[in-house]
Amino acid sequence: MASVTPFRIAVPDDDLDDLKQRLARTRWAERECVDDWSQGIPLDYTRELASYWANSYDWRAREALLNRFDHFTTEIDGLDIHFIHQRSPHSDAFPLVITHGWPGSIVEFHKVIEPLNDAGFHVVCPSLPGYGFSGKPAKTGWGVGKVAEAWETLMTRLGYDRYGAQGGDWGAAVTTTIGRNAAENHCVAIHLNMPLGFPPAGLKDPSPEEKAALAAGAHYQQWDSGYSKQQSTRPQTLGYGLVDSPVGQLAWIVEKFWAWTDCDGNPENVLTKDEMLDNVMMYWATASAASSARMYWESFRYFGSSGRVELPTGVASFPKEILRAPRSWCEPTYNITHWTDMPRGGHFAAFEQPDLFVEDVRKFFATVR
C-alpha cells in the first residue's frame, strides 16, 4: 500500500528574509487614474498591504496556526499530494473531502475544519496539484478529471469506502466530476457553493433572478475575466512576473478578494489582512503562480462540459458568487435535493461565512449519512 507521510509547514528562514528584501526593493507602478478599483487594486492600498506584510505580519505565528491541523503527503500517479486529514472525535463521523479553487488554498477552510469535526465529519482537505504544498506536475494531463480520480484514490487510501465531496470554484468542478463518476468511485453525495449551471437555449422572458444572473455573467465576461484568459492561454508567461515579485503576487490575488467577496467595497470587511496574506503566502512561499495557473490551461473548457450528476446534490447559493446560477439552470446538471439561498457571502464561502457554510454542509449530509 502507498505510504501516507506526516507533513509540517516549515518555510525556511532564508525564504522569509528574501521576501522582506524583495518587498523593500519593490519598483512601484504609478497611481491609477481613477478613484476606485476599476483599473485594478489601488496603489495606496497595495502599498499599505505590502508594508504590513513586510513589517507587521508574523508568518511564524500564522504557520503555527495552520500546523494545528494534521498534515500529510502521499504520492498519487507520480505526484506528491499534500492534504490535511483531521479526524472527528465522533465514532460515527462521515468522511468529507473539501476542495479549494483559485486563488484559494487550504487556508480558505481554516475556520471550518474544526467545526466540521465537531459536527461529525472526518475532514480531508487536499491542495490541488500545482498549488500550495502539493507537487507541481512536470507534464500535461493534471486537469479536473485526473484530480477527481486522484481524490478517489486518496479517500480509499485513507480507508474510506463511503464519503461525501464539497467544493467551490475549481473545487466545484472537481466535486462535480466526482459526482459524475459515481459508478466508479465511493462518493455518495456532493455539496457545492458554486454549482455549474447555464441559461437554457433560447431563453425568453427571463425571471428577475435570471436577469440578475445574466447581468452578472455579462459583467464577469466584460470586466472580470481577464485573469482566466491569461491563465488558460499563457500561464507560463504570467508565472515569471508573479513568482519573482511578491507585490505582483499579492495584487493578483487580493484584487479577487475585493471583487468576489461580499465586502461592500473593502475586503477587510470580511477578511483580515493576516487571512488574506496567509493565502498569498500559500502561493509565494511555494513559488506556485505558474503551476497553479496551469489548471486553467488544462481544464478551463470544463466549465462548459455536460453530463448529469445523479448523486444527491446540495447547493449553498451565496449572493455575491461570481456566477450565481438560479436553481432552474442547475437542475439539468444535478440531482438537487437541497438548496439554500444564503443571506450574505460570496465566492470564498467557507472563508467569509464559516458558520453559514458549516451549518449548510451539516444539514445536507445529514440526509445521506
N, C-alpha and C positions, 0 to 999 in steps of 0.2 A: 504494500500500500504506500502511496506517495506520502511524504512527510509533511507535517504542518509544524513550522518553526516559530517559536516566540520572537516577537519583534518589539523594539522600543525606539521611539523617535528620538534621535540624538544628532542634531545638526552640529557639525564641527565648529569650534570657536573661530577658526580661520575664515569660515564662510560668513559668520556674523560680522567679523571685522571687515571683511571685504565689502559686505553690504553697506556698512556705515561709511566706508571710504567712497563707494560709488554714489551714495546719496549726497555726500558732501561735494562731489565733483559734478553734480548734475548740470548739464547745459540746458537752460530753460528756454522753452518757446516763448514768443511774445504773448501778450494778453489777447484774449478773444475780443472780437469786435462787437459783441452783444452783451447784454446784462443778465443772461440766463445760461442754461446748459445746452442751447440749441446748436452750438458749434462743437460741443463736447464738454468734458469735465473742465470747469473754470480753473484758470491759473491760480488764483488766490487759494481756492480750496485744495488744489493739488499740492501746493507748497505747504499748506497747513498740515495735511496728512503726512507728507514726506518728512517734515520737521518732527512730527510726533513719532513717526517710525524710527527716525534716527536718534532721538533724544529722550523719549519717554516710554516707548513701547518695550516691554520686557519679554522677549521671546522665551527665555528660560522658564519664566512663570507660566506662560501660555503653553509651552511644551509639556510642562508637568501636568497641567490641567488636562491635556489630551492623553497623556500617558496614564491617567487614572483608569482608562479602559484597557482591556486585554487585546493587544495587537499581535498579529501573526502574519507570516507569509507562507505561500505554498506555490509550487510550480505546476502550471497547467499549460499543456501544449507548448512547452519550452519557454514559458514566460512566468516570471515571479509575480504573483498577485498578492498585494497587501490587503489586509482586511482587519476590521475589529470583529471580535466574536465575544459578545457579552451575554452570558447566560443569566436567565432569570432564577431567582430562588424558588419559584413555584415548580413543584414536581410535574405538573401537567402543562407546562409552558409550551406555547406554539412557536415553531421556528419561523422567522421572518427575515428575508433578505431585502435590504433597502438600498437603493442605488441613486447616486447623485448625478448631476449633469455638468455642463459648462456654463458659467465659470465657477461652478461649485466644487465641492470636495467633501470628504468625511466631516469637515468642520461644520457643515450645514446641519448635521444631526447631533451635535454635542449636547443640545438641550433636550433631546427626546429619547436618547438611548436608555437612560436610567428610568424615566417614567414608563417607557415601554416594557422594560424588565419588570417594574412594579406591577404593570397591568397584565403580566403573564406571557411575555414574549421573550424567547431567545433571539437576540438581535445579531444579525450578520450584516456588516456594513463594509463592502469592498471599495477600494479605489479602482476606478476604471483603468484599463490598460493605457499607459502613457500619462496617467495622472498621479499626483501625489507620490506615494512611495511604492506604487506598482512599477513593474518593469516597463521599459519603452520598446514597443515592437520594432524589430530591425528589418521586417519585411511586411509587405501588404497582406491584408486579409483579416485584420483585427477590427472588423466592423461590428455593428449591433448584433447580427446573427451569431457571430462567433462568441461575443461576450455573453449572450444568453445561454449558449451551450456551456461556456466556462462556469457560469453561476450554478447551473445544474450539477456540474462536476464538483464544484466547491461544496454545495449543500449536502450532496450524498457523501462526499469525503468526510464531512463533519458528523456524519451518522444520521442525517435527517432523511427519512423516506416519505415525508409529507411536510410541505411547507407552503407559506404564502410569500408573495413578492409585492414590493411597493416602490414607486418611483415617480419623479418628475423630470422634465427636460429629457436629456439622453437616458436618464433613468426610466422615464415613461416609455421610451422606445424599446429599451432592453426588457422592461417588465411586460410590455405588450407582446413582444416576441416570445418571452417565456410562456405567456398565456396561450399564444397561438400554437406553441409546441407541446401543449399539454399531453398529447398522446404519447410523447417520447420522454416526458420528464415526470417529476414528482410534485409539481406545483398543483395546488388545489383551488387557489383563488388569487386574484390580484387587486391591488388598490392603487389608484393614480391621483396625482394632483395636477396633471396636465394631460388629459385624455386626447387622443388623436382623432379629432372629428372634423369633417369638412362639409361645406354647404352642398346641398343636393343640386344636381344638374338642372338648369332651367328654373332656378328658384324665382318665384313670383310672389309679390305681396308679402315680403318678409315681415315677421313679427318685430316688435320693438327690441326684443332680445337678439334676434337675428340681425337687425340693423346695427346694433351696437357691436356685435361680433364682426360683421363685415367692415365696419368703420375701423375697428381695432386692427383687423388684418391689413387694411389698406395703409393705415399709419405705419404698421410694422414694415411693410414692404417698401414704403417710400422713405422713411426716416430712421429705421431702427435695425435694418437687416444687413448693413454693410459688413459687419464683423463676420457674419456667416458666409457671405460671398467670398471674402478673402480667405477664411479658414477652409472652405470647401474647395477652393481652387489653387491657392498658393500658400499652404501652411508653412512650408519650409522658409519661404522668403520672409514671412511675418516673424518667424521664430527668432531670427538673428537679432532684431531690434529688441524684442521683449526679453530674451534670455540675457542680453547684455545690459539692459537698463532697468533698474528696479522701479524708477518712476514711470517708465513706459509700461511695465507690467502692472503696477498699481493702477494707472489711469485706465488701462484696457479693461480691467475687472471692475473697479469701483464705479465707473460710469454705468455699468449694468445694475449695480445695486441701487443707484439713483433711478434708473429707467424702469426697473422691473419689480421693485418693492412697492408696497402700499405705504408710502412715506411722506406724502404731501410736500414733495419737492426737496426734502432733506433726508438722505439715507440714515442719518444719525437719529432720526425719529423712531427707527425700528431696530437698528443695529449700532453697536458701539464701534468706536474707532478700533478697539482691540479685536472685536469679532471680524470686522472687515479685513484687518491686516493679518489675522490668523489665516484667513482663507487665501489672501495674496501670498502668504508665506508657503502655502502648500505648492504653489507654482514656482515661486522664486527659489526656495531652498532646494528644490529638485530639478531646476532648470527645465521645466516641462512645458514651456509655452508652445513649442513646435509639436512635440509628441501629443499633447492634448488636443491641439487644433486638428491633427490628422484624423480624428474621429469624424470630423465634418467631411474631409476628403473621402473617407471610406464609406460614409453612410448617410450623407445629407439627403439623398433622394429617398431614403427610407420613410421619411415623414409623409410621403405621398403613396406609400405602398398599401396594398389591400390584404384582405384575409381576416375573417371574423374570429374573435376570441369567444369561445363558448363557455369558458370558465366563469363562475360568478365574479362580477367586477364591481368594485366600489369606487366612487369618484368623490373627491373633495374639490369643489369648484370655487376657487378664490377670486374675488372681484377684480384684482389688479394683475391677474395672469396675463402673459404676453398675448396669447390667443385663447380666449375663453369660449370654447365651442359650446353651444347650447346642447342640452341633453339629446334633442332630436337629431342633431348632427352626429352624435356619438353612438346612438343606438345601432346603426348598421354595422359598426365595428366591434361592439362589445355587448356581452350579455349583462347589462347593467341591472344589478339587484339592490343597489344602494347608491343614492345620490344626495349630496349635501351642498346647498348654496351657502357659502361661508359669508359672515358679516364683514370681514376685513381680511387683508392679507394679499400677497402677491405671488410672484414666481418662486421664491425661496421659502416655501410654506413652512417647513419644519424649523427653519432659521428665524423666520419672522413671527410666526404664531404657533409656538410649540404646543401650547395647551389645546388649541383647536385641532391641531394635527393629530396629537396622540388620542384624543377622545374619538375622532372620526375613525382612525385606524382600529381602535379598540372595538367600537360599535360594529364596524363592518365584519371584522374577522370573527367576532362572536357568533356570526351566523353560519360559519363553516367549520368551526373548531370541533 
